[in-house]
Amino acid sequence: MAEVFRIGTRASVMAVRQSEAVIQALQEQFPDHKFEMVTRPADADRDLKSRLSTMGGKGGAFINAMRSMMRSGDADMAMHSLKDLPGNDEYYANADFSLGACLPRSDPRDALVVKSSAQARADGYLPEVIGTSSVRRTAFLRRLFPASRIVPFRGAADKRIHRLDGGVPMEFNYGAKTPVIDALVLAKAGLERIDLKDRISRVFSVSEMCPAVGQGIVVVEYASANDKVRRLLSAINHQETAYCYRAERALLKTLNGHCDSPIGGLAWIENGKLKLKAMVLSIDGGSLIEVDDETDYADPVALGTRVGERLNQLGAQTIIKESRFID
């Protein structure tokens, strides 16, 4: 018997495109069922002037609205960008929700977007002011562009680019105002998802700017007690991507990582091995510690935990604590 299942998502263009990909995957597996999208803005979509830390970090800013839809029965599952899910103990203590599926990973790297003017797109152009909402990107940018000023710049990717091109600064409710920016750093996968790949002027290598844990991965969360939805989602889960993100999230959990932590981590499968590169760097970009390791990919959590413990031995917690509540 045909049933209707609703997928909760944020109202941004990016989130809608990602949810459409989830619906397509589900519809191909279950053509007799119907899958619908239900949109709701998250706190961070409505409020661009506050620090993410005042909204409970990325969990409060992006995730809570989707979970409330599932609690109220307005949605049966919820789409997330995996990089928005906190990786600390507080997240894992909540057993009410589980990750049921991930789509195949898109390109996880970060990309530089400059103004649309010919001068800005010229070879060798160095932006004076770069906007980003990420502590991790801020730290890497200060390392890569020591002469540039890095300023907070939040919002949906398409709207941020519109502000960039229009020379529109951002104002914050804690008294700060950005100058007009010359460039942005955004996820390459997201730009491709919303048909703005042509705006990319540079793609950073993993060694230059280690991606956020989970970057490029779309996941679907569900209420843990809902076995029917769990079975649906298991049919579209991409196992290799799941191995990778389990290693990355074990790394983040070991580091007690949060949205205000300058942590990069990327896992991939190569020649039958699961490999993991992880970096922690100071907010000024001056200090960086890095660990690379690999294992049989059947044991991703052990790999991520081992790499996280090694980073902690090298001083990661001191660096992470110094960066708290900066966004």
N, C-alpha and C positions, 0 to 999 in steps of 0.2 A: 504494500500500500504506500502510495506517494506521501511524503511528509515535507514540511517546510522547515528549514533551519535558517536562523538569522545570525549573521556575523557582525559583531559590533566593531566599529572603527572610528578613528578620529575623522574630522571633517575636512582635513587638508587634501590637496590634490594628490600629494604623495601617498598618503594613507589610503585613499580611495583606489589608486592604481594598484597598490600592493594587495588590497582586499579583492580586487577584481581578479588578480592572479590566483588567489586562494580559491575563489569561487569557481574559476575555470578548472582548476585541478580537481576539486570536489565533484563538479558536474560531470567531468569526464569519467570519473570512477563510479558515480551514482546517478546515471541519467534519469532514473525514475523519481528522484527527489528534486526539490527545488531549494536553491540557496539564495538568500536575500541579504543585502547589506543594510545595516542600520548605523547612521552616523551621529556622532555627538562630539562637540568640541571638548578637548581636555582643558584642564586649568591653565596650562602653559600656552594654549592656543588663544584663550581669552585675555590672558594677562601677559603682555610682553614687557612690562615695566618692572617686575619684581625679580629678585634673584631666585633661581631654581631651588636653592637651599631653603628658602622661606616657604616653599610649597611642598616640602618633604622630599626634596631631591627629585630625580627623574621619576621615581615610583609614584610620588604624589602628583607631579606635574603632568605625567603622560599616561600612567597606568590605572590609577584609581577610578577614573571616569568609565573606563571599559569594564572594570570589574563590577562596578555598581550596576551596569546594564545587565550583567549576567546574574547578579544577586536578585534584581527586580524581575527577572524573566523577560526583559526586553531583548536580550540576545542569548543565544545558546553557546556562543564561542566568541573570542575576540582576537583580532589581528594586532600584532605588535612588531615593530622593528626590534630585533633582539638586543641591539646595543642600548635600548632605552630601559631594559629590565635591570634593576639593581642586582649586584652580585654579592652583597654582604649577608651576614647571618640573619638579619631581620627579614629579608626576602625569603630565605629558605625555611624560616620558622613558620611561614604561612602555608599550611597544607590544604587549604580550601581550593586552591587552583593548581593546575598542572599544565605543562607544555605538552600538547598532543601531536604536533606536527611542525616540521620546518620545510620550506621549499628549497630547491637547490640554490646554493649560495651564488650571489652575483659578485662582481668585482669588489673586493673589500677596501680598495685603496682610496685615499683622500685626493681631492683635486682642487687646484687653484682656479678661481673664476675672477677675471678682471673686468673693468668697465668695458663697455662695448665700443669705446672710441678707438680709432686706429692707433693712436699714440700708446694707449694702454696695452694693446695687443701686439705691439712691436717686439721683435726678438730682443732679449736682454732687459726687458722692462722690469724694474724693481719697485713694487708698490711701497708708498710711504706709510700708509695706514691700512691694516688688514683687520677685517671683522670676523669674529667667530664666537659661538656660544659654548665652546668646548674648552675645558681646562687642559685636556690632553693636547689638543691642537695648539692652544696658546703656548704651551711649553715647547713643543716642537718648532713652532714658528719663531719663537725667540732664539732658538738654537740655529735655525736655518737663515733667518733674516734679522740679524742683530741690529741693523740700522733702522728697521721698520718699527712702527708703533702698533701694538696688537690691542684691539679694543673689543668690548662685548658687543655682540650683534645677534639678536635672536629673531625667531619667527620661521614660518614655512619657507622652504628653499626658494620657491618661485617669487614669494613676496620679498625675500631678502635681496634677490637679484634685481628686482624692480627698484628697491631703495638704492642699491648700489648704482645702477644706471642713472637714476634720477637725482643723485646727490642728496638723498634725504637722510639726515642723522637719526639716531635713536635717543629718546629721553627715558630716564628711569625714575621711579618714585623714591629712590634714595638720594636724589639730588644730582646725579651724574647725567651727562649728555655726551654722546660720542661726537667726534669730528666727522666730517664727510669722509667716507672710506674709499679706498682705491681698489680693493680686492676682498674676496671672501674665500674661505676654505669650506668645502662641502663634500659629502660622500659621492664618489664617482657613480656608484650604483643608483643613488637617488636621482642624480641629474639625468642619467639615462632613462630612468623610469618615467620621468615627467617630460621627456623629449627635449632636454636642454643640454645634450651631450656636446653640441657645437659651441657651447660657452666655455668649455674647458680649455684653459691655456697651458696647464701643466698637470701631470699626474705624478704624485709623489711616490717614490719607491717605498717598499716596506721598511727598508733600512733608514730612509730619510724620515719617515713619519709612520711609525708602527700603528696599524689601525686599532680602533676601539674593539674590545671583545664583542663578538657577535655582529660586527659591521658587515652589511651586505646580506644579512640573513633575515628573512621574514618568518615569523613563528605564529602559531595559533594556540591560544590558551583556552582552557575549558574548566568548568567546575569539576573537581576531582571525583565527585560522586556520580557524575553523569556518564554511565558506561556506554550509552548509545552514541554520544558524541565522541567519546574516546575511540570507539571502533571505527567511526567514519574517518577521524583524523589519522589513525594509524595507517590507513590505506594510501595516504598521500605523503607520508613522512619520508624525506630523502635521507637514507641511512648514513651515507658518507658525510653529508653536512652535519648530521646529528652527532657523529663521532667527533667532528672538529669542534663544534660548539660546546660539547660536554667537557672537552679538555680546556677550552678557553674559560668556561664558567667555573671550572674547578680552580683554575689559576686565580680568577677574580675573587672567589670565595676565600681562598687561602690568604689573599692579601687584604681581605675585608674591604674590597674596592667599592667605591660609590661614584656618583656623577661628578664629584669634585676631586677626583683622584687622577693624576696624570699617569695613567697606566695604558699601555698598548699590549695587545696579545693576538697572535694569529696562528692558527693551526691549519695544516693541510696534509693530504695523503700523497706520498711519493714513493714509488718503488716498494709498495707493500708496507711502508712505515708511516706512522702518524707523527708528524713533526710539529714542533711548537716553538715559536719565537716570542719572547716577551721582553718588554722594556718598562722601566719606571724612571722618570726623570723629574728633576726639580722644576718648579714653576717658572724659574728664570731661564731654564734650558741649559744651565751651566753644568749640572751633574746628571749623569745617565748611567744606569746599570742595566745590563742585558744578559739574558740567559737563553740558550738554545738547547733543545733536547729532543729525543725521539724515542718511540717505543712501538711495540706491536699495537696496531690501532684498535685491537679489541679491548684495550684497557685505558681509555682516554682520561678518566678521572684521576688515576694514579699519576699519569704524566703531568696533568695540570697542577696537581697538588705538589708534586716534586719540584716543578719549576717555581711555583710560588714560594715554597719553603726555601729554595736556594736564593731567590731574590730577597727574602726576609733576612737571610744570613748575611747578605751583602749590604743591608741597610735600607731596604725598601720602606719599612714602616716609618723611619725618621723622615724620609722624603715625603711620604703620603700625608703624614700628620701636619707637616709644614704647609701643605697646599689646601687644607680643609677650608671649606666655605669661601672659596674664590670662584666666581663664575662670571 
